[in-house]
Amino acid sequence: MNLLTVINPVSGGVDKNIFLIQLKETCAQYGISVSIMKTTGENDHEKLKAKINESKPDRIMAAGGDGTFTLCSVAAMGSNIPVGIIPLGSANGMAKELGIDSNPQVALDAFLKSQLFEPMDIILVNGQHHCIHIGDAGFNAHIVRDYDKSGDSGMLAYGKHAGKHYGSLNQFSYAIETDGKQYSGKCSMLAFGNGRKFGTGIPINTAGNPFDGKFEIVTVARLDLKTALKAGLSMIDEAFTEQNFDRYIKTDKALIKFGRKEWVQCDGEILGEFEEITLEMLAGAFVMLTDRNNPYL
């Protein structure tokens, strides 16, 4: 086997050198050839495409968080090269969704031994950006923006920035066009995604499935103490999930307009400020390397 490992050296505040040592030792044990690319945040997509053409891997391993997984998955689109993930990011939202073990060594062994492959969806945002797990506008996007600017890492740092914004952001208006219908209102956060939960474990819906050719849109009207309590309860019992949101839409294409420019993030990466965004599902866009712990299969 020829393996290409793409690693984010700064995600999650974790020392990746230990994992790289484990990776090389494990691959040597199994007789696997491995090449490594470290992301820098500059032209990573172009560099990865060139690396794929050069090394011609049988599998691609994303060693990082949702952003690293998205990078690898988009680069592999149209190639039939399976992509898997080793959870080494801050929140590891999609890895949790897919039932991947949180222990990197256990996840690595499962990745190398698995023969389970499944076409997985990606959301195309504004015709050029990609979202594999969850994106949003409003409250969480402001947190991600500040998190990125600060250079912090880890969930504690994320919580620090969340506390700063909680209860301080004003609502914004939105208008959604999808499936010949129109929806409008005001909210503190509008989220869209393939999965069911943020990396924090807070659910955004109970029906998301990254393999069904659909994505979900949900809105949170207000973020207050009552909402926070329900969010905490939903982490224990998903029966509380629907009480957190005032609108839920399942679709494969949508146009969303905001009443003002809003920060938008996808998979932990800030896209910028937009007055409107288009969302389109790319069903079965790439081949996911998964294992028997995947709850969706």
GIZI-V736609 format. One record per residue. N is the residue number from 1. RES is the residue in one letter. SS is DSSP state (H for helix, E for strand, - for the rest). Layout:
((N & RES & SS) (N & RES & SS))
This chain:
((1 & M & -) (2 & N & E) (3 & L & E) (4 & L & E) (5 & T & E) (6 & V & E) (7 & I & E) (8 & N & -) (9 & P & -) (10 & V & -) (11 & S & H) (12 & G & H) (13 & G & H) (14 & V & -) (15 & D & -) (16 & K & H) (17 & N & H) (18 & I & H) (19 & F & H) (20 & L & H) (21 & I & H) (22 & Q & H) (23 & L & H) (24 & K & H) (25 & E & H) (26 & T & H) (27 & C & H) (28 & A & H) (29 & Q & H) (30 & Y & H) (31 & G & -) (32 & I & -) (33 & S & E) (34 & V & E) (35 & S & E) (36 & I & E) (37 & M & E) (38 & K & E) (39 & T & -) (40 & T & -) (41 & G & -) (42 & E & -) (43 & N & -) (44 & D & H) (45 & H & H) (46 & E & H) (47 & K & H) (48 & L & H) (49 & K & H) (50 & A & H) (51 & K & H) (52 & I & H) (53 & N & H) (54 & E & H) (55 & S & H) (56 & K & -) (57 & P & -) (58 & D & -) (59 & R & E) (60 & I & E) (61 & M & E) (62 & A & E) (63 & A & E) (64 & G & E) (65 & G & -) (66 & D & H) (67 & G & H) (68 & T & H) (69 & F & H) (70 & T & H) (71 & L & H) (72 & C & H) (73 & S & H) (74 & V & H) (75 & A & H) (76 & A & H) (77 & M & -) (78 & G & -) (79 & S & -) (80 & N & -) (81 & I & -) (82 & P & E) (83 & V & E) (84 & G & E) (85 & I & E) (86 & I & E) (87 & P & E) (88 & L & -) (89 & G & -) (90 & S & -) (91 & A & -) (92 & N & -) (93 & G & H) (94 & M & H) (95 & A & H) (96 & K & H) (97 & E & H) (98 & L & -) (99 & G & -) (100 & I & -) (101 & D & -) (102 & S & -) (103 & N & -) (104 & P & H) (105 & Q & H) (106 & V & H) (107 & A & H) (108 & L & H) (109 & D & H) (110 & A & H) (111 & F & H) (112 & L & H) (113 & K & H) (114 & S & -) (115 & Q & -) (116 & L & E) (117 & F & E) (118 & E & E) (119 & P & E) (120 & M & E) (121 & D & E) (122 & I & E) (123 & I & E) (124 & L & E) (125 & V & E) (126 & N & -) (127 & G & -) (128 & Q & -) (129 & H & E) (130 & H & E) (131 & C & E) (132 & I & -) (133 & H & -) (134 & I & E) (135 & G & E) (136 & D & E) (137 & A & E) (138 & G & E) (139 & F & H) (140 & N & H) (141 & A & H) (142 & H & H) (143 & I & H) (144 & V & H) (145 & R & H) (146 & D & H) (147 & Y & H) (148 & D & H) (149 & K & H) (150 & S & H) (151 & G & -) (152 & D & -) (153 & S & -) (154 & G & -) (155 & M & H) (156 & L & H) (157 & A & H) (158 & Y & H) (159 & G & H) (160 & K & H) (161 & H & H) (162 & A & H) (163 & G & H) (164 & K & H) (165 & H & H) (166 & Y & -) (167 & G & -) (168 & S & -) (169 & L & -) (170 & N & -) (171 & Q & -) (172 & F & E) (173 & S & E) (174 & Y & E) (175 & A & E) (176 & I & E) (177 & E & E) (178 & T & E) (179 & D & -) (180 & G & -) (181 & K & E) (182 & Q & E) (183 & Y & E) (184 & S & E) (185 & G & E) (186 & K & E) (187 & C & E) (188 & S & -) (189 & M & E) (190 & L & E) (191 & A & E) (192 & F & E) (193 & G & E) (194 & N & -) (195 & G & -) (196 & R & -) (197 & K & E) (198 & F & -) (199 & G & -) (200 & T & -) (201 & G & -) (202 & I & -) (203 & P & E) (204 & I & -) (205 & N & -) (206 & T & -) (207 & A & -) (208 & G & -) (209 & N & -) (210 & P & -) (211 & F & -) (212 & D & -) (213 & G & -) (214 & K & -) (215 & F & E) (216 & E & E) (217 & I & E) (218 & V & E) (219 & T & E) (220 & V & E) (221 & A & -) (222 & R & -) (223 & L & -) (224 & D & -) (225 & L & H) (226 & K & H) (227 & T & H) (228 & A & H) (229 & L & H) (230 & K & H) (231 & A & H) (232 & G & H) (233 & L & H) (234 & S & H) (235 & M & H) (236 & I & H) (237 & D & -) (238 & E & H) (239 & A & H) (240 & F & H) (241 & T & H) (242 & E & H) (243 & Q & H) (244 & N & H) (245 & F & -) (246 & D & -) (247 & R & E) (248 & Y & E) (249 & I & E) (250 & K & E) (251 & T & E) (252 & D & -) (253 & K & E) (254 & A & E) (255 & L & E) (256 & I & E) (257 & K & E) (258 & F & E) (259 & G & E) (260 & R & E) (261 & K & E) (262 & E & E) (263 & W & E) (264 & V & E) (265 & Q & E) (266 & C & E) (267 & D & -) (268 & G & -) (269 & E & E) (270 & I & E) (271 & L & E) (272 & G & E) (273 & E & E) (274 & F & E) (275 & E & E) (276 & E & E) (277 & I & E) (278 & T & E) (279 & L & E) (280 & E & E) (281 & M & E) (282 & L & E) (283 & A & E) (284 & G & E) (285 & A & E) (286 & F & E) (287 & V & E) (288 & M & E) (289 & L & E) (290 & T & E) (291 & D & -) (292 & R & -) (293 & N & -) (294 & N & -) (295 & P & -) (296 & Y & -) (297 & L & -))
